[in-house]
Amino acid sequence: MKAKIAVAAVSLALLLSGAQAGSRPAQDDPLLRPIEPDYARRWLDPAPPVRVFGNSYMVGFSGLGVGLIRTSKGLILLDGAVPQAVRDVEANLRKLGFRIQDVKFILSTEPHYDHAGGLAALARDSGATVLASAAAAKALAAGRTEADDPQHAILVPFPAVKRLRAVRDGEQIRLGDTVVTAVATPGHTAGSMSWRWRSCEGTRCLNVVFGSSVTAVSADDYRFTDHPAVVAPFRTTFTRFRVMPCDILLNTHPNYFGGDEKVSQILRRRVPNPFVDAKACRTYADKAEAALDERLAKEKAAR
């Protein structure tokens, strides 16, 4: 009898040590299966969850942004990272004193696996509804980008989203004391959507923007010069970023715009707040447009 107990104890210890080492859990969860783990690892350096300003937070990673808005009637999450990061996002919520079950809406910026891969699991765990543009919603429901996406040939499928609702450009989403406005920012994908709201600390209220990706990225054999219908929306998006109310810019890849450094700074001291920058959205657009122009020039020179 003692021998059987000893064997059982050893087996349990081995099982627990394997789980702690990151082995696949005994019961496979299809919504949490890793997507492109070797490539995605570059985005997933841990970052502490942080309150950026007022009711606005970042709860993702140094290379992959996940936003959070606290309202009087629950939480709004922005983007869902990759499936293998879902448990870390949920842990970051708990570190802030929140629960995943408090999330009522999840706002999507684009239907690519790095930002949408975790949406299905987060929606299931929270019971929240995912909101996206009509074009993005179609891709999210299918779990795959549309063929007209410049990156379509190099992107892999992701778990399809079931709790889903399409929203239009300029539509306002209300939850408790907070109103979030959808801002269509196509280019990186046809359905890319940014989101803006007001956040207050005492009597000081600022405009916060969670910006979609605006980079001209594609499969290797894709030429933007052959797709003027894709380039034109980029130009419109750059203009929208330059003119929209924007005191704080949060974005989908924080390290692309120094967001990872700002998190480190704000953890050391909150005044002056490193995220507050009235020129941030304009700079974001200028940097992206310069990169697009460089890409177009290289394609034309290569003809």
Beta strands, then each sheet from edge to edge (+ up, - down):
strand 1: 50-53
strand 2: 56-58
strand 3: 67-71
strand 4: 74-78
strand 5: 103-107
strand 6: 129-133
strand 7: 164-167
strand 8: 172-175
strand 9: 178-184
strand 10: 193-201
strand 11: 204-211
strand 12: 248-251
sheet 1: 1+ 2- 3+ 4- 5- 6- 7-
sheet 2: 8+ 9- 10+ 11- 12-
end
